[in-house]
Amino acid sequence: MQVKRALLSVYNKDKILELATALNEMSIEIISSGGTAKLLKRNKIPATEVSTFTNFPEMMDGRVKTLHPKIHGGILYDRKNSKHISDAGKNGIQPIDLVVVNLYPFEETVLKGASLGEVIENIDIGGPALLRAAAKNYQHVAVVCNPARYEQILGELRDGETISEKTRELLALEAWMQVAHYDVSIEHYFAKHFGKSEEFPEYMNLTFRKKQDLRYGENPHQKAALYHDEFYNNPSVLDAIQHQGKQLSYNNVLDCNASFKLIREFEEPTAVIVKHNNPCGVASNDKILEAYKVAKSVDPEAAFGGIVAINRPVDEALAKEIISRFVEIVMAPEFTKGALEVFMAKKNIRIMEIKSIRVKRQPYRKYRSILGGLLVQDANVKLIEETKVVTKRAPTKEETEAMKYAWKIVKYVKSNAIVYARPGRALGIGAGQMKRIDATKIAASIAKDNGESLKGAVMASDAFFPFRDGIDYAASLGISAIIQPGGSIKDEEVIAAANEHNIAMVFTGIRHFRH
């Protein structure tokens, strides 16, 4: 496909002068509009303004300029179709072989908090129409929406005065992706502005921008990448600055996400250790170094190779304690210069600075892929609203404090989940069991293996107890109080068991299943 005439109409002027200069040197006629035409004129690069080419003025503050049959006809007509060629000749339509267009900065305008009027003026109409038209007719027209492609295009033109079909296909696909992303961004903005963002629409249109390639997927033979929702206004692990370490893998990101969500439940200085998307150590202490030491002691074997999240600055002393045992990632809102120097001794450890780790979260939507579809739900941002004492004995102040602590943790443990705790620390965590009684036993075995007595400790369960066996087992360990959602048809049997063992029990009315 030879290029004799090109249309240049861009908001992002990056490298456009270099492109236009090269096209002019190759005797390719340039048509241009608006600010692009003015820029070319100032730099004495020959170009025909769109209004001259169409013999129709730009109007309505530039809203209407390229929307004209001589522009769209020149882009859209099939060069091999005799009827198209005849229509073009009768109407004085000349072919346009190269379309170079990028769009008004709608996303940037929204993200900077612009007024509705400014946002509306940055909705591009002519640009997407040009991209669609050129992409549709990719067999005869090359469309470029990314300045990074200019050199490639010029290279092909210099080599053979043509742009290959393979390149035109790639460029058309990029144009369609750009327009789709642009349209969905506009939809999301107005859904929120019109107050429709809380509904589940008939069509779930999502758009994400690639942030980075990942080292690999869940397993080394799987490829993976990380994408960012630029309109997501909540803190996330995507806010992280990586100071050192290997490239992240798919599993690393999942574990960082689990750590991030859990650590943000705590106001007090807290350390969290996550392994395989489950917490295996959590502790709080006025001294963050002590908090980390205790968190590591909850399940030292599981903590090996885990992800560490700290909600206070990491200093040199804490950094030395962390690298005393292998960990994959350390996340914190800040690292002192001394801490970073300590971590340099272990160059493969990823050091992730996330200043938003202590920022309050807002409601949001969760998406999860399944074969052939997508599950969408409101995120579980609730923790606890009120508790109801359902046993004869009410919990003590210390038991209440411990139960609230355990409840924060159990929310982030894979179901069925059980957590044993005392105020300010976990003792044992049982995750992902098909039977709740098995989760209670696993959590207890972890505590016992590490020399922890559960006498006088509390137990949290992410969902109700279907039978009294879990309560009887807890009593045999010396558990003194239990927090759970309630809601089983056998609640009365479970409550009776708690009363028999003089265990205080509270219901939250909120379940925290995590599948």
N, C-alpha and C positions, 0 to 999 in steps of 0.2 A: 504494500500500500504506500504510494507516494504521497508526500505532503507538499501541497502548493499554497495552502491558505490555512492560517491558524487564528483561533479566537482566544485572546487572553483577557480574562476578567477575574481578578483575584483580590481577596481581602488581605491575605497574608502575602506581603510583597517580597518575602525572603527569596533571594536568588532570581527574581523575575527579570531584573535588568540583564543579568548574564544570559538567561534563556532567550530573551528578546533580541539581544545583540547577536547571539549565535544564529538564531532563525533568520534575522535580517541578512547576515553574511552569506547564508545559504539561499538567498533570494526567495524566501518564503514570505508571502504577504501576511501582514499582521492586522487583525481587526481587534479593537479594544474599546473598553467603556469606562466611564466614571473615573475613579481615582487612578486606576491602572493606566488609562489613556493619558491622563495628566502627567503621571510619572514618566512615561515613555517620551512624551513631548518635551518635558524639562531636560531629559537626557539625550534629546535629539536623535531618538530612535524612530524611524519612520513607522507610522501606524495609522490606519484609517479608523476614525471613531465610528462606533456603532450607529450613531444618529446619521452620519453621512452615508454609511453603507446601506442603511434601511430607508434613508430619506424620510425618517420619522424621528421627532425629537425625544430625548429622554424626558420623563415627566413625573409628576407627583413625588418630588424629592428623591428621584432615582428608583422609586418602587417599580416603575415600568421603563425598561430600557432594552433588554435583550429578548423580551417576550414579543417576538415579531416573526411573521412567516419567512422573511428572508434569512433570519438567523436559524430558526428551527427547521425550516425547509432545507437549508444548506447542510444542516447536520444530519437530518433524518432520511434524506432520499437515498434509495437503493441505486447505486451506480450501474447495476446490471439490469434494472427493471425499466423497460422501454416507456411504460406509462409514467413512471417517476421522472425519467429524463425529459419526457415531453412536457409534463407539468412544470418542471423547473425552467425549461426554456421559455414557455409561454408567460411565466410570471417573473422572469428576470432573476431567478434564484441561482446563486453561484455556490459550488460545493465548499464546505468547510471541513478540512481533513483532520485537524488537530484542535481539540478543545482543552484549554488549560484553565481550570476553575477551582477555587476554594471558597469556602462559605463564610458568611458573617459569623462572628464569634458568639453564638448563642449561649453555649455552656459557660464560657468565661464571664459573660455578662450576668448570667444568673448567679454564678458562684461568688461574684464580688458584691452581691446584694443590691443590684440595680433596681430602680423603680419599674413598675409594670410597663409604663410607656417606653422606657429604654429597652426593656426586654422585647417588647413587640417590634420595635424598630430593628432589632437584631435578629429577627426571623427572616432568613433569606428565602426568597421566592424564585427569582430568576435563576440563581445558582443551582439549586437542586433540579430545576427543570432542564437546565443545560446538561447536567451530569446524567440525568435519566435518558435524555435524548441521545447523547453521544454513546452511552453504554449500550443502549438498545441497538444502535447501529454500529457496534464494534467491528463488524466485518469490513467496514469502509472508513471508520473514524477511530482515531486514538483519543482517549480521554485521560487527562492527568489531573488528579485532585491533591496530590502530595508533592510538595517541592523536592522531597528527597529523590523523586524519580526523574528530575530534569536531566541530570547527567546521563542516566541510562538512555533516555530518549534521544538526546543529542548524539550520544555515541553511535546509536543505530543509524541515525540520519547521516552522520558523517561517513559511516562505513559503506552505506548502500543507498542513501537517499530514501529509505523506506523504514517503516516500523513493522516488525514481524507480527504475524497473527498470534503467536504465543504471547507476545508482550501485550498486544491489544486485549487479549482475553484477561490477562492479569490485571491490566489497568481498569477494564470494565468492572471486574469483580470488586476492586478497591472502591470504585465509584459507587456501586450499589451498597457496599458496606457503609460507606461514609454517609450516604443519604438515609439509609435505614437508621443508623445511630443518631443522626441529626433529628429525624422525625420522632423517634422514641423519646429523645431528650425533651423535645417540645411537648410531647404528650404528658410526660411525667411532671413537667413544670405546671402545666395547666390543670392536670388532675388534682394537684395539691392546691393550686390557686383557687380552683372552683370548688374545693372541699370534697373531692371524690376519692382521695387517696386511701381512705380506709375501706373502700369497697373491694370485693373480689370481682374484677371485670371479666367480661366474656372472653377477651383475649389478653393473655399475659405477655406483654411485650417488654423484654428486658434488654438492656444494653450495658456492656462492660468494656472497659479499655484494658488492653494487656499491660500489666505492670512489669512482669519479668518471666523469663523461662525458669523452670525449676530443675534441680539436679536430676530428678527422675520422679516417677509417680509413686504409688504405694509400694511398688517393687521395682528393682533396677531396670527391668525390661520394659517398663511402661514410661512413656513420655508424658510430661505435664507442664502446665503453665499457670500463672496466677493472674487473675483479672480483677480490676478495681471498678466498683460502682462509684462514679465521680459525684453523684448526687446523694450518696449516703452521708448523712450528717451526724453520725455517731462515731465515737472513737473506735478504733479497731487496730489489729496487728499490722494492717497496711500502712499505718502511720509510722512504723518503725524505721529508724536509721540503723543500718547494720555497720558496725565499726570494724569488725574483722570476722574471719571464719569462712568456712566453705559455703558454697552456694546452697540455698535452702532446697529441701525436697518437699514433696507433697505432704508426707507425714509430719515433717517439721512444722509446716504451716498449720496443720490441723492441731497439733499439740500446743503450738504457740497460742492458737485461738482459744483452746480449752483453758490454758493457764491464764490468759488475759481476762477471760470472762469471770473466772473464779476469783482472782486476786482483787478484782474491782468491787467485790462484795465487802471488803474489809477497809475500815477507816484506820484502824490501829496498825502499827508496823507489823507486817506479815510476810512470811515466805511460803511459797507454794511450789511443790514439785509435782510434775505431771509425767506420766509414762503411758504410752499407747492410749492417749485421749482420756485418761482417768487420773485424778489426783492420787498420789501415793504418799504424800506428806504435806501437812498444813500446820502451821503454828504461828502464834502472835506473841510479841514481847516488846516492851518499851525499847529494848536494845535489839536492833534488827539482826545483829550477828547471832545473838542467842536464839532468836526466832528461827533463823536458818538452821542452826545446829539441831534444834528440836525437830524441825520439819524433816530433816534428813534422817533422824533417828526413828521416825515412825515406821519406815520400811526401808532400811538401808540397801538391801539387795535390789529392790525395785527402783530406788532412786538412782542407781548406777546407770548412766547414759540417759538420764531424764532431762526434762526442760524445767529450768528454775525461773520463777517469776518473783520479783521483789517489788514492794510498793514504796520503797524509800531509796535514796541515793546509795549506790554501792561504793564503799571506800576500799582502801588497800587491804585492810584486815579481813573484810568480808570476802574480797576477791581471792585472797590466799586460802581461806577456808573452802570456798567453792571449788577451786582447782585441786584441792587435796584429794578429790575423787572425781572420776570422769563424768562430765555432764556434756550434753549436746549444745544447749543454748542457755544463755542468761538474758532475761528481760528485766529492765528496770527503767524508771523515769530519768535516771541520771547516773553517770559513772564519773568518779573523780579521775584526775590525770594519773594518780598513783595506781588506781584500780585498773585502768586501761593498760598501763605498763606491766602490771602483774599478769593480766590475761594474755599479753603478747607471748608469754612463755608457752602457751598452749594455743598455737595459731589456728587450729581447726575449730576451736570453740567459737560459735557465733555469738557475738555481743550485740544485743538489740536494744537500742535506746528508744523508749516509747513514752514521751512526755504526757500523753493523754491517758496513761494508765490509771489516773485517779480522777478522771473527768466523769461526771454523772451520765449514765446512759439514758436514752429516750426510747420509747416504743419503736419497733421496727418489724419488718417482715422477714421470715426465714424461707429459703428455697432449698429444696432437696430433690435431686434427680432420681428417677426410677426408670426402668426400661420403658421407653415409649412415652414418657411424660415427666411431669414436674409436680411435686407436692409443695403447697404454699400454706403457711400458717403464721399467725401472730407469734412473735418471739416470746419466750417465757421470761418476762422481765419482773414478774412478781416474785417476792420471796416469802413474805408472811404478812398477813393483815391483822389477824388476831388469833389467840389460842383459847381453847376451851378445856378446862380441867375436867376429865371424865371419870376419874378415880376418887376413892374416898380420901386419899392423901394428896394434898397439893404439893407441887415441887417446892423445894427450898430456893432461896435466892441464888445460891451457887449452882444448883441443878438447872435452874432456868437459864442462867448465863451459859452453861455448858450446852444445853439443848439448842439454844439459838445459834451457838457456834457450829455445832454439828449439822444443824439444818442448812446453814450456808454451804457447807461442804457437800452434803448428800445431794443437793440440787444439781451438782456437776459431775456426779458419778453415774456411770452407765447402769441402767436398770437390769435386774433388780439390785437395789443398792442399800447397803447398811453402813453406818458410820458410828464408831464408838469414840467418845471424846470426853475431855475435861475442859474447864474454862481455858481458852487460849490455845488449845492444841487438839489435834486428832490423835487417837491411840491405835485404831485399826480401821481399815477401809475394805469392804467387800463389794466387788463390782461385777455386773454383767452375768448374773446367775439366773437360770431358768426357774429355780425354786428359791423363795425368800429365805427359807431356813438355811439353805446352803450359803447364802450371802452372810448370814449372821455367824456361821461357823468359820468361814474364810476370814472375815474381819477379826474374829477372836483369835484365830491361829496366828495371824500377823502380829497382833499385840503380844501374845504369849511368847512367840519366837524372839521378840525383842525385849523380853523381861518385864513387860508392862502388866501390872495387875489391873483388872477391870472392876474390882470391887469399889463401889461408890461412883463409878463412871455412868455416863448416860448413853443412850442409843437413839439414833435417828434412822428412820426408814422413809424412802422416797415415796412409797405408796402404802396402802393399808396392809395389815396382816390378814391373810385369808383364813388362818387357823391360829390357835393359841400356842402352837409348838414354838414359835419364835419367842414368845413371852416367857415360856417355861425355860427355854434355853438361856435367855438373857438373865433370868433369875439365878440360874446355876452358876453364872459368871460373877454375880454380885452387882449387876446393873441396878441402879436405884431409880432411874427415871427414863421415860421413853417419849419421844416426840414423833408423831406420824399423822398423816392426813385424816385417817378414819374413812368411813364410807363402805365398809364391808358388811355383807349380810350377817356376818358372825362377829360384829363389833361387840355385842353384849358378852359373848363368850371370851373375847380377847380382854375386855375390861375386867371381867370376873377373874381371869387369870392374873392380871396385874394386881387386883385387890388382894388375892390370895397370897401374893408374894410381897405385899406392901410396897409395890412399885408405883410411883406417881406417873400418870400418863396424861399427855395433852394432845388434843386434836387440832390441826391447823386448818382443815377444810380445803387445803391446796395440795395437789399432787405434783410431784416433780419427776415424772417419767422422762427418761433420756434414752431414746432408742438410736 
